[in-house]
Amino acid sequence: MNRYTSLLLLGVLPLNSACSRKSESVALPAPTAFGAAIVESSGGKQMAQTGGLLPQPLVVQVNDEQGAGVAGALVGFSAVPGVIFDPASALTDSSGQVSTNVSLGGMAGRYQVTVTTLDKSHKTVELKVEEIALGYQQTLGRRLNDQYCDRCHNAESTVERVSNYDNLEIKPHPFTEGDTLNKMSDADLTAIITYGGPALNKSSLMPAWGNTLSKANIQALISYIRAVSDPPSRSSGPIYANLHGESHLHTLASPGVTTP
């Protein structure tokens, strides 16, 4: 199988400037091996402002039938127009991994990235990964979360922030915990943020922020919570997916219903 045929089967060709700014000038690699599966190593469900570069590369691994990494397998990355991959295709390294830097599109919502490779019979093997683009209001909410909320609602510590999560007798829900937070209405979230946990018969360890945050700030924070919930809430925004080489828009208006 020649290089052109391999890339055509992967969906990387025809060349599309929306997928990679560098595709037309970089020599495309030829595969030297083939795998049986693709798995995500890291970089899924990241967040960036609309049109922005994700903070970490998306890293995937091609495995053989026994689950061992395959070196030299060709991997292609694709999404709706407006999403940029650098590179849009590459060969896996000695550990079977390949990475790409991803810049999201200009609309807020979830972007579905399709990662493809070929197996030994030259059939396409596929992996779907979602990344999140935050609009202006959601980006403001993220900043407020970083400033006021993350220290207690996020169990992970960073260089800039030491988590207080483990010190709390009653553990706060992470904002990504959609199974719990999706059941709460915007009015419920507004009440608990404004007046504290007792407003909804919750823990008094949740303080009231009504004297610190404006109504607009509270709405921005709720918008951010909806955007990052996992599983997604109905108000988390659209999902932009590339199906059969065409751009499609899916909404979460109703479970199980998609709108092209």
N, C-alpha and C positions, 0 to 999 in steps of 0.2 A: 504494500500500500504506500503510495507516495505522499509527500507532505501536504499537497493541496487536498487530496481526497480525505486525509485524516481530519484536517481542519474543517472541511465541508461537513463531514459527519458530526463533528463536535458542535456545529452551529456557530463557529467563529467566523466563517465566510458566508456570504460576501462581507467584505470589510465594511464596517460601519463606524463612522467617526464618533457616534454617540457612545460606543462601547470602549474605545480607547483612542486617545489622541495620538499614540505612537504606533498604531497598528500598521500604517501605510509605509513607515520608514524603517521598521525593524524586521530583520529576517526571521521568518516564522520557523520554529523548531520542528524536527521530525521525531516521532516517537521511536524509542529503541526497546520498549517493553509495554506490556498491557496488564491492567489490573482487573479485579472483579468487583470492587466496591470503592466508594469515596466516603470518607467520614470527615466531619469538621474537627479540627484540632483546637482552634481558637478564633475569635473575631466575630462570631455571630451575635446578633441582637445588640450591636453597639448603637450609640446615638451620636448624631452630629446635627448642626444647624443645616437647614435646607441649602443645598449646593455645596456643602462643606465636606472636607476629607475626614473619614473616620479616624479616630485617634490611634487605633492599632490596625495592622494589616489583617486581612482575612487569610487564615492558614487552613489548608485541607490536606488530607493524606489519602493516597491511593493504596489500597491493600490487595493482596492476592486472596485466594480461596481460604488460606489458613490464617488470614488476618495480619500477615507480615507486610511491611511497607515495600512498595515497588518503585525502584529507581528508574528514571527514563520514560515514564508514562506521560503522555501529553494531556494537559488539563486546560479546558477553556472556561472562561467566565463570561456570563451575559446577563442582561437585564433590560428594562425598558429604556428607550432613548433618553439621554440626559444623565444616566449613570456612567461613570468613567472608571475603567479598570487599568491599572498600571502594574504589571502587564495584563493584557486580555487573554493571553495564552502563554504557557511555559511548561517545561519538562520538570517532573518531580526530581528532588535531590536524592542523595544516597540513603536518606531515611524514608523516602517515599512522599515527602511533603513538598508543597509549593505554596507561595504566598503572593497576594496581590494587594495593592493599595486601592481603596474604593472611595470615590467621591460621589455623594448622593445627588439625586435630582433636585430641581428647584421647587418642588411641591412638598408640603408636609404630609407625612404618612409613613407607611411601612413599605419598603422596597424589597421585593423578592429577587434574590440572586440565584441564578441557575449555574451550577458547576457541573461540568461534564468531562468524561473520559471515555475511552473505548476498551472493551474487553477483548479477549483473544479471538473471538468470532467477529470482531469489529462492530458489535452492537453497542449502542450508547448506554453508558452508566451515568446516572444523574443524582445530584444532591441539591436540595433547596435550602437556602439560608435567608433569614430576614434581617434587615437593618432598618433603623428608625431615623427618619428625618424630622427634626423639630422645627415648627414654625416660630414666629416671633413670640407669641404669647407663651408657648411651651418652653422656649429657650429662657424666657424670664422666669417661668416656674422652676426650671432646673437650677437657675442661679439662686433662687430663694430656698430651694431644697438644700443646696450645698451650704448655704449660710445658716439656716435655722433647723433643718429637719434631719439631715443625713447622719448626724452624730449619734442619734438614738435609733433611727429607722434602718440603719445599715450596719450590719455586724462586722464589716470589714474595716480595718484601720488603714490609713494611708500616711504618707510622709507629712501631708498638710493637716490631717485630722485624725485624732485618736477616738475610736468608737466608744460610746458609753453603753452600748447594747448589752454587754455581758453583766454590767452592774445593775441592770434593772430587773426587779423581781418579776414583773409582768412584761413580757417581750412585745415591743411594738411590731406592727406588720410592716415588712418592707414594701415600698411603693410598687414594686413589681409583682406583688402577690395578688394577682387578679382573681383567684378563686374566692378571696375574702372581700377585697375592695370593690370588685365589680358588682357585688350585691348591695353596695351602699349607693344611695342616690347622691346627686350633686348637692342637694339640700342637706343631707346627712353630713357630707364631708365639710360643707360650709359651716355647719353648726359645731362640729367637733374641733375644727381649726380655730374658729372664732372664740368659742366658749370653753374649750377643753374637753377632756374625756367625760366628765360627769354630765355633759349635755346630752349624751346618748347612753347614759348608764355604763360608761366605760371607765377605765382606770383613771384615777386622779393624777397619776404620773404624767399623763398627757396634759401639758399646760395650755392655757388660753392665749391665743395670738392676736385676738381682735384689737388690742391696743397697740400692737406692733405692725401688723400688716393691714394695708388698705383693702377695701373690697375688691379692687382690681387685682391686687397682688394675690389674694386668696383664690380668685377665679383663675389666675395664671397658674398657681400651684396645682389646682384641681385639673386643669388642662394637661399639665405635665404628668400627673398621676395617671390620667386616662391614656395618655400616649404610650407610657412604658409598661402598662399592665400586661401580665403574662399568666393565663391566656389573654388575648386582647379583649378590651371592652367594646361594646357596640359604638361607643363614642370615641374610640381610639383613632379614628381617621381611616382613610382608604388604604387598600393594599394594592401596590402597583406590581403587576406580574407580567412576565413575558411568556406567552403561550404560543407554541408552534411558530415561533419567529415573528409574532405580531404582538403589539402592545395592547394589553387589556387592563381595565380598571375594575377591581373588585371592592365592594363596600361591605360593611358589617351591619347594614341596616336591618337585616333579618338573618338569623342563623340558617345556613344551608342555601342561601339565595345569593347569587352573584349577578352583577350588572355589568355587561360588556361596555 
